[in-house]
Amino acid sequence: MSTIAETASRGQTRRRMRVDGWRWAGRIFLVFMLLYTALPMIWMLITSIKSGFAAMQFPPQWWPDQPTLASYQKLLDPQNSVGQDFLRFFWNSLFVSTVTTILSVIVAVPAAYAFSRFSFPGRNFLFFAVLLRNMFPAVIFLVPLFILMRVLGLVNTHGSLILTYLTFGLPLAIWLLKGFYDNIPVQLEQAARIDGATRFQAFILIVMPLSTPGIIATAIYSFIGAWNEYIYAYTFLSKNEQLTLPVGIQRFFSENTTDFPGLMAASFMMSVPVVVLFLVLQRYFVRALTEGAVKH
Amino acid sequence: MTIVTGKAEARRRLQPGRSGVLRKIWEHRADYAYVLPAIAVMLIVIAYPIYYTIELSFFKTPPGLQLRDKIFIGFDNYTTILASRVFWKVTWNTLIWTLGSTFISFVLGFAAALALHRDFIGRGVLRAILIVPWVISAVAASYIWRWIYHSDFGIIGAVLVGLGLADRPPNFIDSVSTVLPSLIVVNIWREFPFAMIMMMAGLQTVPEQLLSAAKVDGASAWQRFWHVTFPHLRNVSTVTILLLAVANFNSFIIPWIMTGGGPSNASHIWITHIYELAFGRQLWGVASAYSVLLFLILMTLGYFYVRALSGNERKEGTA
Protein backbone atom coordinates (compact mmCIF):
# COMPACT_ATOMS: atom_id res chain seq x y z
CA MET A 1 0.00 0.00 0.00
CA SER A 2 3.03 2.26 0.04
CA THR A 3 2.15 3.65 -3.34
CA ILE A 4 -1.34 4.61 -2.39
CA ALA A 5 -0.20 8.05 -1.31
CA GLU A 6 1.42 8.66 -4.68
CA THR A 7 -1.68 7.53 -6.49
CA ALA A 8 -3.67 10.44 -5.16
CA SER A 9 -2.30 12.65 -7.88
CA ARG A 10 -3.47 16.18 -8.54
CA GLY A 11 -6.87 16.65 -10.09
CA GLN A 12 -8.10 13.11 -9.74
CA THR A 13 -10.54 13.78 -6.93
CA ARG A 14 -12.56 10.67 -7.43
CA ARG A 15 -9.57 8.43 -7.14
CA ARG A 16 -8.27 10.37 -4.15
CA MET A 17 -11.44 9.67 -2.24
CA ARG A 18 -11.24 5.96 -2.92
CA VAL A 19 -7.56 5.84 -2.00
CA ASP A 20 -8.18 7.70 1.24
CA GLY A 21 -10.87 5.17 1.95
CA TRP A 22 -8.32 2.35 1.91
CA ARG A 23 -5.96 4.32 4.07
CA TRP A 24 -8.65 5.03 6.64
CA ALA A 25 -9.68 1.41 6.65
CA GLY A 26 -6.06 0.53 7.41
CA ARG A 27 -5.89 3.01 10.28
CA ILE A 28 -9.13 1.87 11.85
CA PHE A 29 -8.02 -1.71 11.51
CA LEU A 30 -4.69 -0.98 13.21
CA VAL A 31 -6.46 0.75 16.10
CA PHE A 32 -8.70 -2.28 16.47
CA MET A 33 -5.70 -4.63 16.46
CA LEU A 34 -3.88 -2.43 18.96
CA LEU A 35 -6.82 -2.64 21.35
CA TYR A 36 -7.15 -6.39 20.85
CA THR A 37 -3.45 -6.87 21.54
CA ALA A 38 -2.87 -4.39 24.31
CA LEU A 39 -6.05 -4.40 26.42
CA PRO A 40 -5.54 -7.92 27.85
CA MET A 41 -1.99 -7.01 28.83
CA ILE A 42 -3.10 -3.71 30.37
CA TRP A 43 -5.79 -5.52 32.32
CA MET A 44 -3.15 -7.96 33.57
CA LEU A 45 -1.05 -5.04 34.85
CA ILE A 46 -4.02 -3.27 36.48
CA THR A 47 -5.13 -6.49 38.19
CA SER A 48 -1.61 -7.17 39.44
CA ILE A 49 -1.60 -3.92 41.47
CA LYS A 50 -4.92 -4.60 43.14
CA SER A 51 -5.44 -6.19 46.51
CA GLY A 52 -7.04 -9.64 46.49
CA PHE A 53 -10.26 -8.07 47.79
CA ALA A 54 -10.36 -5.30 45.17
CA ALA A 55 -9.91 -7.80 42.33
CA MET A 56 -12.99 -9.77 43.35
CA GLN A 57 -15.60 -7.09 42.85
CA PHE A 58 -18.45 -6.65 40.48
CA PRO A 59 -18.52 -4.34 38.65
CA PRO A 60 -14.72 -4.29 38.62
CA GLN A 61 -12.66 -1.28 39.67
CA TRP A 62 -11.28 0.01 36.39
CA TRP A 63 -8.42 1.55 38.29
CA PRO A 64 -7.75 0.26 41.81
CA ASP A 65 -8.76 2.59 44.65
CA GLN A 66 -5.61 1.67 46.50
CA PRO A 67 -2.91 0.51 44.09
CA THR A 68 -0.46 -1.78 45.83
CA LEU A 69 2.72 -3.60 44.89
CA ALA A 70 2.07 -6.24 47.55
CA SER A 71 1.82 -9.07 45.01
CA TYR A 72 5.20 -8.24 43.53
CA GLN A 73 6.75 -7.88 46.97
CA LYS A 74 5.40 -11.26 47.96
CA LEU A 75 6.78 -12.94 44.83
CA LEU A 76 10.22 -11.35 45.10
CA ASP A 77 10.70 -11.73 48.87
CA PRO A 78 13.19 -14.53 49.59
CA GLN A 79 11.97 -14.77 53.22
CA ASN A 80 8.43 -15.67 52.15
CA SER A 81 7.75 -19.26 51.03
CA VAL A 82 5.91 -18.06 47.89
CA GLY A 83 8.81 -15.76 47.07
CA GLN A 84 11.35 -18.52 47.66
CA ASP A 85 9.55 -20.78 45.21
CA PHE A 86 9.08 -18.09 42.61
CA LEU A 87 12.72 -17.02 42.65
CA ARG A 88 13.82 -20.64 42.43
CA PHE A 89 11.53 -21.29 39.43
CA PHE A 90 12.83 -18.13 37.83
CA TRP A 91 16.43 -19.24 38.30
CA ASN A 92 15.63 -22.74 36.96
CA SER A 93 14.03 -21.28 33.83
CA LEU A 94 16.99 -18.98 33.31
CA PHE A 95 19.47 -21.84 33.69
CA VAL A 96 17.66 -24.25 31.37
CA SER A 97 17.01 -21.60 28.71
CA THR A 98 20.58 -20.29 28.72
CA VAL A 99 22.23 -23.71 28.45
CA THR A 100 19.77 -24.73 25.71
CA THR A 101 20.53 -21.56 23.79
CA ILE A 102 24.30 -22.00 23.94
CA LEU A 103 24.13 -25.66 22.92
CA SER A 104 21.73 -25.07 20.05
CA VAL A 105 23.97 -22.41 18.55
CA ILE A 106 26.97 -24.74 18.83
CA VAL A 107 25.12 -27.57 17.10
CA ALA A 108 23.12 -25.56 14.57
CA VAL A 109 25.95 -23.40 13.18
CA PRO A 110 28.04 -26.19 11.59
CA ALA A 111 24.94 -28.05 10.40
CA ALA A 112 23.44 -24.98 8.73
CA TYR A 113 26.80 -24.14 7.19
CA ALA A 114 27.11 -27.62 5.72
CA PHE A 115 23.55 -27.55 4.34
CA SER A 116 24.29 -24.23 2.72
CA ARG A 117 27.76 -24.90 1.30
CA PHE A 118 28.35 -28.57 0.65
CA SER A 119 26.51 -30.86 -1.71
CA PHE A 120 27.02 -34.25 -0.16
CA PRO A 121 24.71 -37.14 -1.09
CA GLY A 122 21.55 -37.09 0.99
CA ARG A 123 21.85 -33.37 1.71
CA ASN A 124 18.32 -32.52 0.65
CA PHE A 125 16.90 -35.57 2.36
CA LEU A 126 18.59 -34.73 5.64
CA PHE A 127 17.60 -31.09 5.39
CA PHE A 128 13.93 -31.88 4.90
CA ALA A 129 14.08 -34.57 7.56
CA VAL A 130 15.30 -31.89 9.94
CA LEU A 131 12.50 -29.54 8.88
CA LEU A 132 9.87 -32.23 9.13
CA ARG A 133 10.47 -32.48 12.84
CA ASN A 134 8.50 -29.22 13.10
CA MET A 135 5.44 -31.12 12.01
CA PHE A 136 5.14 -33.37 15.02
CA PRO A 137 3.52 -32.42 18.29
CA ALA A 138 5.27 -32.81 21.60
CA VAL A 139 2.66 -35.27 22.82
CA ILE A 140 3.74 -37.95 20.34
CA PHE A 141 7.18 -37.93 21.88
CA LEU A 142 6.17 -37.66 25.50
CA VAL A 143 5.74 -41.31 26.52
CA PRO A 144 8.77 -42.73 24.71
CA LEU A 145 10.93 -39.79 25.75
CA PHE A 146 9.83 -40.18 29.33
CA ILE A 147 10.94 -43.82 29.18
CA LEU A 148 14.16 -42.84 27.42
CA MET A 149 14.89 -40.25 30.09
CA ARG A 150 14.35 -42.89 32.75
CA VAL A 151 16.85 -45.15 31.01
CA LEU A 152 19.34 -42.29 30.81
CA GLY A 153 18.67 -41.43 34.45
CA LEU A 154 17.59 -37.90 33.53
CA VAL A 155 14.06 -37.81 34.98
CA ASN A 156 13.70 -34.93 37.41
CA THR A 157 16.85 -33.27 36.16
CA HIS A 158 17.25 -30.18 34.04
CA GLY A 159 19.33 -32.28 31.67
CA SER A 160 16.17 -33.97 30.36
CA LEU A 161 14.69 -30.59 29.46
CA ILE A 162 17.86 -29.26 27.89
CA LEU A 163 18.30 -32.34 25.68
CA THR A 164 14.66 -32.20 24.57
CA TYR A 165 14.52 -28.46 23.96
CA LEU A 166 17.75 -28.68 22.00
CA THR A 167 16.27 -31.05 19.43
CA PHE A 168 13.00 -29.23 19.15
CA GLY A 169 14.70 -25.89 18.61
CA LEU A 170 17.21 -27.19 16.07
CA PRO A 171 15.07 -27.39 12.91
CA LEU A 172 14.12 -23.74 12.85
CA ALA A 173 17.59 -22.71 14.01
CA ILE A 174 19.20 -24.60 11.14
CA TRP A 175 16.67 -23.25 8.67
CA LEU A 176 17.19 -19.63 9.75
CA LEU A 177 20.98 -19.91 9.74
CA LYS A 178 21.06 -21.62 6.36
CA GLY A 179 19.26 -18.59 4.93
CA PHE A 180 22.06 -16.40 6.23
CA TYR A 181 24.88 -18.57 4.91
CA ASP A 182 23.19 -18.77 1.51
CA ASN A 183 23.46 -14.99 1.29
CA ILE A 184 27.17 -14.79 2.14
CA PRO A 185 29.14 -14.97 -1.12
CA VAL A 186 31.36 -18.03 -1.43
CA GLN A 187 33.98 -15.80 -3.09
CA LEU A 188 34.80 -14.21 0.28
CA GLU A 189 35.88 -17.57 1.64
CA GLN A 190 37.71 -18.45 -1.56
CA ALA A 191 39.69 -15.22 -1.32
CA ALA A 192 40.69 -16.05 2.24
CA ARG A 193 41.70 -19.56 1.18
CA ILE A 194 43.88 -18.17 -1.60
CA ASP A 195 45.56 -15.98 1.00
CA GLY A 196 46.49 -19.13 2.85
CA ALA A 197 43.71 -19.57 5.41
CA THR A 198 42.52 -23.08 6.16
CA ARG A 199 38.86 -23.86 5.60
CA PHE A 200 38.30 -23.68 9.36
CA GLN A 201 40.04 -20.31 9.62
CA ALA A 202 37.99 -18.98 6.73
CA PHE A 203 34.86 -20.13 8.52
CA ILE A 204 35.78 -18.59 11.87
CA LEU A 205 37.28 -15.35 10.54
CA ILE A 206 35.05 -14.59 7.56
CA VAL A 207 31.76 -16.44 7.78
CA MET A 208 31.09 -16.30 11.51
CA PRO A 209 31.33 -12.50 11.86
CA LEU A 210 29.08 -12.01 8.82
CA SER A 211 26.46 -14.36 10.19
CA THR A 212 26.31 -12.79 13.66
CA PRO A 213 22.78 -11.41 13.09
CA GLY A 214 21.59 -14.90 12.19
CA ILE A 215 23.25 -16.38 15.25
CA ILE A 216 21.64 -13.74 17.46
CA ALA A 217 18.24 -14.49 15.94
CA THR A 218 18.75 -18.22 16.46
CA ALA A 219 19.75 -17.60 20.05
CA ILE A 220 16.65 -15.48 20.76
CA TYR A 221 14.44 -18.09 19.22
CA SER A 222 15.95 -20.91 21.29
CA PHE A 223 15.81 -18.87 24.45
CA ILE A 224 12.17 -17.84 24.06
CA GLY A 225 11.17 -21.38 23.08
CA ALA A 226 12.88 -22.90 26.11
CA TRP A 227 11.62 -20.20 28.46
CA ASN A 228 7.99 -20.71 27.45
CA GLU A 229 7.99 -24.51 27.09
CA TYR A 230 5.42 -26.23 29.24
CA ILE A 231 4.50 -29.83 28.30
CA TYR A 232 7.87 -31.49 28.79
CA ALA A 233 8.62 -29.58 31.96
CA TYR A 234 5.16 -30.55 33.22
CA THR A 235 5.78 -34.22 32.46
CA PHE A 236 9.47 -34.72 33.24
CA LEU A 237 9.75 -32.78 36.48
CA SER A 238 7.90 -33.54 39.67
CA LYS A 239 10.19 -32.20 42.39
CA ASN A 240 9.19 -28.73 43.50
CA GLU A 241 12.74 -27.37 43.54
CA GLN A 242 13.30 -28.36 39.89
CA LEU A 243 10.27 -26.74 38.29
CA THR A 244 10.52 -24.07 35.62
CA LEU A 245 8.29 -20.98 35.61
CA PRO A 246 5.33 -22.10 33.42
CA VAL A 247 4.79 -25.25 35.49
CA GLY A 248 5.63 -23.47 38.73
CA ILE A 249 3.01 -20.82 38.08
CA GLN A 250 0.42 -23.46 37.28
CA ARG A 251 1.17 -25.18 40.57
CA PHE A 252 0.99 -21.87 42.39
CA PHE A 253 -2.41 -21.16 40.87
CA SER A 254 -3.82 -24.60 41.68
CA GLU A 255 -2.99 -23.91 45.33
CA ASN A 256 -4.25 -20.31 45.40
CA THR A 257 -7.22 -20.38 43.04
CA THR A 258 -8.54 -16.94 43.96
CA ASP A 259 -5.29 -14.96 44.15
CA PHE A 260 -5.69 -13.32 40.74
CA PRO A 261 -3.48 -10.30 41.54
CA GLY A 262 -0.66 -12.70 42.48
CA LEU A 263 -1.24 -14.76 39.34
CA MET A 264 -1.22 -11.69 37.10
CA ALA A 265 1.93 -10.36 38.79
CA ALA A 266 3.62 -13.72 38.25
CA SER A 267 2.49 -13.83 34.60
CA PHE A 268 3.84 -10.33 34.12
CA MET A 269 7.22 -11.12 35.62
CA MET A 270 7.46 -14.32 33.66
CA SER A 271 6.89 -12.34 30.45
CA VAL A 272 9.34 -9.51 31.18
CA PRO A 273 12.63 -11.26 30.30
CA VAL A 274 11.49 -12.61 26.94
CA VAL A 275 9.63 -9.47 25.92
CA VAL A 276 12.61 -7.26 26.78
CA LEU A 277 15.00 -9.61 25.01
CA PHE A 278 12.76 -9.64 21.98
CA LEU A 279 12.19 -5.89 21.82
CA VAL A 280 15.92 -5.17 22.12
CA LEU A 281 16.94 -7.66 19.46
CA GLN A 282 13.80 -7.75 17.30
CA ARG A 283 15.37 -6.37 14.15
CA TYR A 284 17.70 -9.39 13.97
CA PHE A 285 14.82 -11.70 14.52
CA VAL A 286 12.56 -10.18 11.90
CA ARG A 287 15.44 -10.06 9.46
CA ALA A 288 16.29 -13.69 10.04
CA LEU A 289 12.72 -14.72 9.32
CA THR A 290 12.84 -12.64 6.16
CA GLU A 291 16.03 -14.25 4.94
CA GLY A 292 15.16 -17.75 6.04
CA ALA A 293 11.52 -18.00 5.15
CA VAL A 294 10.92 -15.58 2.37
CA LYS A 295 14.01 -15.27 0.24
CA HIS A 296 15.15 -18.71 1.29
CA MET B 1 40.91 -31.41 4.44
CA THR B 2 41.60 -31.07 0.77
CA ILE B 3 38.16 -30.04 -0.43
CA VAL B 4 38.16 -26.59 -1.95
CA THR B 5 35.38 -24.27 -0.88
CA GLY B 6 32.24 -24.02 -2.88
CA LYS B 7 29.72 -25.82 -4.95
CA ALA B 8 31.78 -25.60 -8.13
CA GLU B 9 34.31 -28.03 -6.75
CA ALA B 10 31.60 -30.31 -5.46
CA ARG B 11 29.94 -30.29 -8.86
CA ARG B 12 33.18 -31.28 -10.53
CA ARG B 13 33.49 -34.16 -8.15
CA LEU B 14 29.95 -35.28 -8.79
CA GLN B 15 30.53 -35.80 -12.50
CA PRO B 16 28.89 -39.02 -13.61
CA GLY B 17 31.24 -41.87 -14.27
CA ARG B 18 32.81 -44.76 -12.46
CA SER B 19 32.07 -43.49 -8.97
CA GLY B 20 29.01 -44.94 -7.28
CA VAL B 21 26.97 -43.49 -4.46
CA LEU B 22 29.20 -45.06 -1.84
CA ARG B 23 32.22 -43.48 -3.42
CA LYS B 24 30.52 -40.09 -3.37
CA ILE B 25 29.61 -40.51 0.25
CA TRP B 26 33.21 -41.43 1.01
CA GLU B 27 34.53 -38.41 -0.85
CA HIS B 28 32.23 -36.15 1.13
CA ARG B 29 32.91 -37.82 4.46
CA ALA B 30 34.29 -34.60 5.92
CA ASP B 31 31.05 -32.76 5.12
CA TYR B 32 29.02 -35.13 7.24
CA ALA B 33 31.04 -34.16 10.30
CA TYR B 34 29.29 -30.79 10.25
CA VAL B 35 25.78 -32.21 10.34
CA LEU B 36 26.58 -35.19 12.53
CA PRO B 37 25.89 -33.56 15.93
CA ALA B 38 22.50 -32.31 14.74
CA ILE B 39 21.54 -35.63 13.17
CA ALA B 40 22.71 -37.65 16.18
CA VAL B 41 20.63 -35.66 18.64
CA MET B 42 17.61 -35.80 16.36
CA LEU B 43 17.92 -39.56 15.96
CA ILE B 44 17.97 -40.21 19.68
CA VAL B 45 15.16 -37.88 20.60
CA ILE B 46 12.97 -38.21 17.50
CA ALA B 47 13.47 -41.41 15.54
CA TYR B 48 13.42 -43.66 18.59
CA PRO B 49 10.21 -42.18 20.03
CA ILE B 50 8.45 -42.52 16.67
CA TYR B 51 9.42 -46.17 16.41
CA TYR B 52 8.36 -46.80 20.00
CA THR B 53 4.99 -45.09 19.56
CA ILE B 54 4.18 -47.24 16.55
CA GLU B 55 5.13 -50.37 18.46
CA LEU B 56 3.06 -49.49 21.53
CA SER B 57 -0.02 -48.78 19.42
CA PHE B 58 -0.42 -52.52 18.82
CA PHE B 59 -0.35 -53.46 22.48
CA LYS B 60 -2.70 -53.49 25.41
CA THR B 61 -0.74 -51.82 28.16
CA PRO B 62 -1.16 -52.06 31.93
CA PRO B 63 -1.51 -48.79 33.83
CA GLY B 64 1.65 -47.38 35.31
CA LEU B 65 4.68 -47.56 33.13
CA GLN B 66 5.35 -51.29 33.71
CA LEU B 67 5.42 -51.78 29.96
CA ARG B 68 7.08 -55.20 30.10
CA ASP B 69 3.63 -56.67 30.80
CA LYS B 70 2.09 -55.38 27.58
CA ILE B 71 -0.03 -57.75 25.46
CA PHE B 72 -0.09 -57.75 21.65
CA ILE B 73 -3.63 -57.07 20.38
CA GLY B 74 -3.12 -56.12 16.73
CA PHE B 75 -5.36 -53.33 15.49
CA ASP B 76 -7.77 -53.39 18.45
CA ASN B 77 -6.66 -50.00 19.72
CA TYR B 78 -7.42 -48.48 16.34
CA THR B 79 -10.89 -50.01 16.07
CA THR B 80 -11.67 -48.90 19.63
CA ILE B 81 -10.79 -45.34 18.72
CA LEU B 82 -12.69 -45.20 15.43
CA ALA B 83 -15.79 -46.68 17.07
CA SER B 84 -15.87 -44.21 19.97
CA ARG B 85 -18.11 -41.15 19.86
CA VAL B 86 -15.57 -39.05 21.70
CA PHE B 87 -13.19 -39.55 18.80
CA TRP B 88 -15.55 -37.91 16.31
CA LYS B 89 -16.43 -35.12 18.74
CA VAL B 90 -12.74 -34.38 19.33
CA THR B 91 -11.96 -34.58 15.61
CA TRP B 92 -14.71 -32.07 14.85
CA ASN B 93 -13.39 -29.74 17.56
CA THR B 94 -9.87 -30.06 16.18
CA LEU B 95 -11.09 -29.22 12.70
CA ILE B 96 -12.91 -26.08 13.86
CA TRP B 97 -10.03 -25.08 16.08
CA THR B 98 -7.36 -25.56 13.39
CA LEU B 99 -9.24 -24.05 10.45
CA GLY B 100 -10.72 -21.17 12.47
CA SER B 101 -7.47 -20.20 14.16
CA THR B 102 -5.38 -20.55 11.03
CA PHE B 103 -7.68 -18.68 8.69
CA ILE B 104 -8.46 -15.75 10.99
CA SER B 105 -4.86 -15.43 12.22
CA PHE B 106 -3.63 -15.32 8.65
CA VAL B 107 -6.19 -12.76 7.48
CA LEU B 108 -5.63 -10.48 10.49
CA GLY B 109 -1.86 -10.83 10.25
CA PHE B 110 -1.83 -10.17 6.51
CA ALA B 111 -4.10 -7.13 6.87
CA ALA B 112 -1.93 -5.77 9.69
CA ALA B 113 1.18 -6.28 7.55
CA LEU B 114 -0.43 -4.37 4.67
CA ALA B 115 -1.54 -1.55 6.96
CA LEU B 116 1.95 -1.34 8.49
CA HIS B 117 3.75 -1.45 5.15
CA ARG B 118 3.46 2.30 4.54
CA ASP B 119 5.71 4.42 6.75
CA PHE B 120 4.08 6.62 9.40
CA ILE B 121 5.00 8.07 12.77
CA GLY B 122 5.03 5.42 15.47
CA ARG B 123 5.06 2.50 13.06
CA GLY B 124 7.97 0.76 14.81
CA VAL B 125 6.35 1.09 18.24
CA LEU B 126 3.01 -0.18 16.96
CA ARG B 127 4.64 -3.15 15.27
CA ALA B 128 6.54 -4.02 18.45
CA ILE B 129 3.35 -3.89 20.56
CA LEU B 130 1.48 -6.10 18.09
CA ILE B 131 4.23 -8.74 18.26
CA VAL B 132 4.35 -8.97 22.07
CA PRO B 133 1.52 -11.55 22.48
CA TRP B 134 3.46 -13.92 20.27
CA VAL B 135 6.52 -13.69 22.52
CA ILE B 136 4.94 -14.15 25.92
CA SER B 137 4.37 -17.63 27.26
CA ALA B 138 1.17 -19.41 26.30
CA VAL B 139 0.74 -20.31 29.96
CA ALA B 140 0.75 -16.62 30.93
CA ALA B 141 -1.62 -15.85 28.02
CA SER B 142 -4.00 -18.59 29.16
CA TYR B 143 -4.16 -17.22 32.69
CA ILE B 144 -4.60 -13.64 31.50
CA TRP B 145 -7.56 -14.65 29.33
CA ARG B 146 -9.00 -16.94 31.93
CA TRP B 147 -9.18 -13.92 34.19
CA ILE B 148 -10.69 -11.81 31.40
CA TYR B 149 -13.33 -14.47 30.75
CA HIS B 150 -13.98 -15.07 34.48
CA SER B 151 -17.68 -15.78 34.95
CA ASP B 152 -18.08 -13.55 38.02
CA PHE B 153 -15.36 -10.90 37.84
CA GLY B 154 -14.31 -11.01 34.19
CA ILE B 155 -13.89 -7.71 32.42
CA ILE B 156 -15.73 -8.69 29.23
CA GLY B 157 -18.78 -9.77 31.20
CA ALA B 158 -18.67 -6.52 33.17
CA VAL B 159 -18.49 -4.45 29.97
CA LEU B 160 -21.40 -6.36 28.41
CA VAL B 161 -23.52 -5.84 31.54
CA GLY B 162 -22.43 -2.20 31.77
CA LEU B 163 -23.54 -1.55 28.19
CA GLY B 164 -26.83 -3.29 28.88
CA LEU B 165 -26.11 -6.08 26.37
CA ALA B 166 -26.46 -8.82 28.99
CA ASP B 167 -28.31 -9.17 32.26
CA ARG B 168 -25.52 -11.04 33.93
CA PRO B 169 -21.94 -11.84 32.90
CA PRO B 170 -21.99 -14.70 30.39
CA ASN B 171 -20.08 -17.92 31.01
CA PHE B 172 -17.57 -17.90 28.22
CA ILE B 173 -15.47 -20.94 29.00
CA ASP B 174 -17.88 -22.87 31.22
CA SER B 175 -20.51 -23.27 28.54
CA VAL B 176 -20.48 -25.95 25.87
CA SER B 177 -21.55 -23.62 23.07
CA THR B 178 -19.12 -20.72 23.64
CA VAL B 179 -16.02 -22.43 24.96
CA LEU B 180 -14.37 -23.30 21.66
CA PRO B 181 -14.84 -19.89 19.98
CA SER B 182 -13.60 -18.22 23.19
CA LEU B 183 -10.43 -20.29 23.13
CA ILE B 184 -9.92 -19.60 19.43
CA VAL B 185 -9.97 -15.86 20.21
CA VAL B 186 -7.10 -16.42 22.67
CA ASN B 187 -5.19 -18.53 20.17
CA ILE B 188 -5.55 -15.90 17.45
CA TRP B 189 -4.37 -13.27 19.92
CA ARG B 190 -1.12 -15.20 20.27
CA GLU B 191 -0.75 -16.21 16.64
CA PHE B 192 -1.65 -13.41 14.27
CA PRO B 193 1.69 -11.64 14.98
CA PHE B 194 3.53 -14.57 13.41
CA ALA B 195 1.51 -14.24 10.21
CA MET B 196 2.09 -10.49 10.36
CA ILE B 197 5.89 -10.85 10.56
CA MET B 198 6.00 -13.36 7.74
CA MET B 199 3.80 -11.27 5.47
CA MET B 200 5.71 -8.08 6.30
CA ALA B 201 8.86 -9.86 5.24
CA GLY B 202 7.11 -11.04 2.09
CA LEU B 203 5.82 -7.58 1.21
CA GLN B 204 9.39 -6.28 1.09
CA THR B 205 10.12 -8.57 -1.83
CA VAL B 206 7.33 -7.19 -4.05
CA PRO B 207 9.13 -5.12 -6.71
CA GLU B 208 8.21 -1.42 -6.53
CA GLN B 209 8.62 -1.02 -10.31
CA LEU B 210 5.80 -3.43 -11.01
CA LEU B 211 3.48 -1.53 -8.69
CA SER B 212 4.33 1.81 -10.27
CA ALA B 213 3.95 0.34 -13.75
CA ALA B 214 0.50 -0.96 -12.83
CA LYS B 215 -0.38 2.46 -11.44
CA VAL B 216 0.69 4.17 -14.66
CA ASP B 217 -1.56 1.76 -16.52
CA GLY B 218 -4.43 2.96 -14.37
CA ALA B 219 -4.87 0.02 -12.01
CA SER B 220 -6.78 0.84 -8.83
CA ALA B 221 -5.34 0.14 -5.39
CA TRP B 222 -7.38 -3.03 -5.14
CA GLN B 223 -6.38 -4.18 -8.65
CA ARG B 224 -2.72 -3.58 -7.85
CA PHE B 225 -3.05 -5.58 -4.68
CA TRP B 226 -4.90 -8.43 -6.34
CA HIS B 227 -2.90 -8.68 -9.55
CA VAL B 228 0.61 -7.65 -8.46
CA THR B 229 1.14 -7.89 -4.70
CA PHE B 230 -0.86 -10.98 -3.95
CA PRO B 231 0.58 -13.26 -6.66
CA HIS B 232 4.06 -12.31 -5.46
CA LEU B 233 3.18 -13.46 -1.98
CA ARG B 234 1.77 -16.83 -2.94
CA ASN B 235 4.76 -18.81 -1.68
CA VAL B 236 5.12 -16.94 1.59
CA SER B 237 1.39 -17.28 2.15
CA THR B 238 1.50 -21.02 1.58
CA VAL B 239 4.38 -21.51 3.99
CA THR B 240 2.78 -19.25 6.60
CA ILE B 241 -0.60 -20.95 6.40
CA LEU B 242 0.95 -24.40 6.61
CA LEU B 243 3.11 -23.48 9.59
CA LEU B 244 0.08 -21.96 11.32
CA ALA B 245 -2.05 -25.00 10.54
CA VAL B 246 0.53 -27.38 11.93
CA ALA B 247 1.07 -25.27 15.04
CA ASN B 248 -2.69 -25.08 15.65
CA PHE B 249 -3.22 -28.76 15.02
CA ASN B 250 -0.51 -29.43 17.60
CA SER B 251 -1.50 -26.85 20.18
CA PHE B 252 -1.98 -27.97 23.72
CA ILE B 253 -1.31 -25.31 26.31
CA ILE B 254 -4.27 -22.96 25.76
CA PRO B 255 -7.07 -25.57 25.95
CA TRP B 256 -5.23 -27.53 28.62
CA ILE B 257 -4.66 -24.61 31.01
CA MET B 258 -7.89 -22.76 30.31
CA THR B 259 -10.42 -25.59 30.40
CA GLY B 260 -8.63 -28.94 30.51
CA GLY B 261 -10.83 -30.01 27.58
CA GLY B 262 -14.14 -29.38 29.33
CA PRO B 263 -16.98 -28.80 29.79
CA SER B 264 -17.98 -32.30 28.62
CA ASN B 265 -15.22 -32.56 25.99
CA ALA B 266 -16.43 -29.37 24.24
CA SER B 267 -12.90 -27.97 24.08
CA HIS B 268 -10.90 -31.18 23.80
CA ILE B 269 -8.76 -31.26 20.70
CA TRP B 270 -6.65 -34.19 19.58
CA ILE B 271 -3.53 -33.34 21.51
CA THR B 272 -5.23 -32.63 24.83
CA HIS B 273 -7.29 -35.78 24.39
CA ILE B 274 -4.19 -37.89 23.72
CA TYR B 275 -2.48 -36.37 26.72
CA GLU B 276 -5.42 -37.19 28.94
CA LEU B 277 -5.63 -40.75 27.63
CA ALA B 278 -1.93 -41.31 28.25
CA PHE B 279 -1.12 -39.43 31.42
CA GLY B 280 -4.58 -39.10 32.94
CA ARG B 281 -6.14 -42.49 32.27
CA GLN B 282 -2.86 -44.32 31.62
CA LEU B 283 -4.12 -45.94 28.40
CA TRP B 284 -0.70 -45.86 26.78
CA GLY B 285 -1.63 -48.22 23.92
CA VAL B 286 -4.74 -46.29 22.88
CA ALA B 287 -2.90 -43.00 23.18
CA SER B 288 -0.10 -44.36 20.99
CA ALA B 289 -2.60 -45.48 18.36
CA TYR B 290 -4.07 -41.98 18.41
CA SER B 291 -0.58 -40.58 17.96
CA VAL B 292 0.03 -42.80 14.95
CA LEU B 293 -3.19 -41.59 13.31
CA LEU B 294 -2.14 -38.04 14.05
CA PHE B 295 1.24 -38.79 12.60
CA LEU B 296 -0.34 -39.93 9.33
CA ILE B 297 -2.38 -36.74 9.06
CA LEU B 298 0.68 -34.65 9.76
CA MET B 299 2.74 -36.51 7.19
CA THR B 300 0.15 -35.48 4.61
CA LEU B 301 0.41 -31.85 5.69
CA GLY B 302 4.19 -32.26 5.80
CA TYR B 303 4.21 -33.36 2.19
CA PHE B 304 2.63 -30.07 1.14
CA TYR B 305 4.96 -28.14 3.43
CA VAL B 306 8.04 -29.66 1.86
CA ARG B 307 6.60 -29.11 -1.59
CA ALA B 308 5.98 -25.44 -0.83
CA LEU B 309 9.52 -25.07 0.50
CA SER B 310 11.20 -26.84 -2.40
CA GLY B 311 9.04 -24.74 -4.72
CA ASN B 312 10.81 -21.72 -3.27
CA GLU B 313 14.18 -23.35 -3.79
CA ARG B 314 13.50 -24.26 -7.39
CA LYS B 315 12.46 -20.69 -8.12
CA GLU B 316 15.67 -19.42 -6.63
CA GLY B 317 17.65 -21.86 -8.75
CA THR B 318 16.19 -20.58 -12.01
CA ALA B 319 16.33 -16.91 -11.07
Interface residues (C-beta under 8 A of the other chain):
Chain A: M1 S2 T3 I4 A5 E6 T7 R15 R18 V19 W22 R23 G26 R27 F29 L30 M33 L34 Y36 T37 A38 P40 M41 W43 M44 T47 A55 M56 Q57 F58 P59 P60 I106 V107 A108 P110 A111 Y113 A114 F115 R117 F118 S119 F120 P121 G122 L126 F128 A129 V130 L131 L132 R133 N134 M135 F136 P137 A138 V139 I140 F141 L142 V143 P144 L145 F146 I147 L148 R150 L163 T164 L166 T167 L170 I174 V186 E189 Q190 R193 T198 R199 A202 I224 W227 N228 Y230 I231 T235 L245 P246 I249 Q250 F253 F260 L263 M264 S267 F268 M270 S271 V274 V275 F278 L279 Q282 V286 L289 T290 A293 V294 K295 H296
Chain B: M1 I3 V4 T5 G6 K7 A10 R11 L14 V21 K24 I25 H28 D31 Y32 A33 Y34 V35 P37 A38 I39 V41 M42 I44 V45 I46 Y48 P49 I50 Y52 T53 L56 L65 L67 L108 A111 A112 L114 A115 L116 H117 R118 D119 L126 A128 I129 L130 I131 V132 P133 V135 I136 S137 A138 V139 A140 Y143 I144 W145 W147 I148 H150 D152 F153 I155 A158 V161 G162 P169 W189 F192 P193 I197 M198 M200 A201 G202 Q204 T205 E208 L211 S212 K215 S220 A221 W222 R224 F225 V236 V239 L243 V246 F249 N250 F252 I253 I257 I271 I274 Y275 A278 F279 W284 A287 S288 S291 L294 F295 L298 M299 L301 G302 Y305 V306 L309 S310 N312 E313 E316
